[in-house]
């Protein structure tokens, strides 16, 4: 009887490995936004609410992500920081902390800035990034989320990759 228990346990472990390795529990999916030469990941249960030449937006019950591309801004580093801060303020973000520098090593080849704050008690992150290979494209990124979703939000924001 012991032999059967060992066999059953080994079989169970093998099945669990196959189950996890097959991607059944993959929680993120990749979006390629070709006109703006970027790709990024969002949770599998994200519903795209808009995908146009001027905005990409998606949501689930915990997170809302929007991307607003702009062309030909040609902002310096200090100009990017100021533009992002003003964009956050203009969109009602309160209690904005210090800027986080995002260099190309931290962000898959992009560089830019991140500000965090809140609106009506919900955390908000605003990020402005530029690909040095395509400096004429600026991506303004907005993410609001429920507390407790910070790890997923970080995964989303750190997934932006030039294509």
Secondary structure, 3 states (H helix, E strand, C coil): CHHHHHHHHHHHHHHHHHHHHCCCCCCEEEEEEHHHCEEEEEECCCEEEEECCCCEEEECCCEEEEEEEEECCCCCHHHHHHHHHHHHHHCCCECCCCCEEECCCCCCCEEEEEEEEEECCEEEEEEEEEECCEEEEEEEEEEEECCCCHHHHHHHHCCCEEC
